[in-house]
Amino acid sequence: MQTPVQMMEHWAATFPKQTFLRQSTGDDWIEYSWETVADRARRVATDIAKMNFPAGSNIAIWSSNSADWFVVDLAIMLSGHVSVPIYPAQDLETAAYILEHSETKLLFVGAFDKAEELHSILPEHMVTIAMRGASITCDAELEGIIVDTPPKNDFAPRSMDEVCTILYSSGTTGVPKGVMHTFHSIAQTVALANNCYGRTPHAKEGDEREKIISYLPLSHVAERALVEMAGLYLNSHISISASLANFTSEIRDVKPTFFGAVPRIWHKFKEGVEAGLQAMDKQIETDADRAAVREWLGLDQTRLAMTGSAPISPAVHRWYADIGLHLRESYSMTETFALGAYWDRNEANIPGCVGRPAGGISLKLSEDGEIHFKTPGLMKGYYKNEEQTARVIKDGWYATGDLGRIDEDGNLWVTGRTGSVFKTSKGKFVNPERLERELQKIVLVEQAVVFGHGLAQPVAVVSVAESAADKTDAELNAYFAEALDAVNNELPAHEKITALLVVRDVWSSDGGQLTPTLKIKRKVLETQYSAKLGEDAIGVIIGG
């Protein structure tokens, strides 16, 4: 096995002039060859080495995606240290906790949501270096370091057992945990994932080269594993988006062969297509129509389309299958470096099901139905939290905290979280995730949350999709009354939803309702809306 740095050096020697990274400026692309990326990483690593931090020190990156992000990450590996990525949308309080808990020695600063307030939370004497997109004054600038620092070329190789990175989970409740991954867990997982998904390296001239667009946060394990690390091992051609404002034109330019997205993005793409078709008074009827839609999305060359991080609506899943784009749902977590269960065949996808364990990974259910994985890509543990590590890892098995079932064909279905099940005042247990999946089948629902601990029956809040913007409150009331009846007709008596609050609010990480990875914060939403959904609430209620 080789480390990511060794792979960088290999490709820089084999294909020195070949473009590895393309950075969008919004108007054009800046290209970086393998030898350029390697040279820049060595110069930054040389500068870090001059700071004489103890070996294995933690160095943070707080930035949106950029070519600099890749370079800095490689430089941290080269210099013998550990990277600590922070989400671009991370709130200040959590970011301050991460910097303090990780004992970060140095912070690389790019573009992120709270940049102007950074200095209010920085630990005393922390050095900052500005990357691409930085809007504040830092102690040094990356470009200046690259220009002024001659590259050192004899960095000591890293042991496969050393920690490479600490990924702080986004945390739907409580403080985030620092997931430690070694070079071994990364290399093993990337190799397994590439094999499972049929992703092969561009090892010699004439091999087909994978095209990727990087736009989801590199601080998230899926983008880190399936884009950055996979790209380093496969010699992929990675184009980096300038911003969501430019994304539509960028993806059409890139025409990625590999593309992954969270369900919310797949939902938005679908809405955009449908709005355009409605404006033209047109429907998707022929193969030519389907091909035109894929081309309009920029996904006409996509061979591997993935969805994960949260359940996707079966209706959305089927819509993409109908246009000839089969979404391969996956189920994994930060602790397993984004590999767990997956679909290995496009045509076999069952909407709502996450497939089977990836090759090299074992799966079992505990007596109470909790999903457990055994994988060579398992984390080393939680940083400075041996108690929690021991709680989730036993005899090499990782307890996910998710509930599931395995059907007669060996397929895994995720049915909820162990900690989210609540008891009604009637003494009945309710699994809110199952009800939320039913609500998300309603066409006009963007997101849904169910709660009801201590109430006689479950209640729910749904945020409406953009396609409902022109509907009046009366129209929404009639629509959701019918939809709620249809959902309740399929539920046992103790799970029937007695009150449904319909809101036009946009739930976001900035607003505090979602994590940076767009998972709902159940307790936050319950607090926000519970006043309108007390014991006396009944039927459809049109809210904000």
Secondary structure, 3 states (H helix, E strand, C coil): CCCHHHHHHHHHHHCCCCEEEEEECCCCEEEEEHHHHHHHHHHHHHHHHHCCCCCCCEEEEECCCCHHHHHHHHHHHHCCCEEEEECCCCCHHHHHHHHHHCCCCEEEECCCCCHHHHHHCCCCCCEEEECCCCCCCCCEEHHHHHHHCCCCCCCCCCCCCCEEEEEECCCCCCCCCEEEEEHHHHHHHHHHHHHHHCCCCCCCCCCCCCEEEECCCCCCHHHHHHHHHHHHHHCCEEEECCCHHHHHHHHHHHCCCEEEECHHHHHHHHHHHHHHHHHCCCCCCCHHHHHHHHHHHCCCCCCEEEECCCCCCHHHHHHHHHCCCCEEEEECCHHHCCCCEECCCHHHCCCCCCCEECCCCEEEECCCCEEEEECCCCCCEECCCHHHHHHHEECCEEEEEEEEEECCCCCEEEEEECCCCEECCCCCEECHHHHHHHHCCCCCEEEEEEECCCCCCCEEEEEECHHHCCCCHHHHHHHHHHHHHHHHCCCCHHHCCCEEEEECCCCCCCCCCECCCCCECHHHHHHHHHHHCCCCCCEEEECC
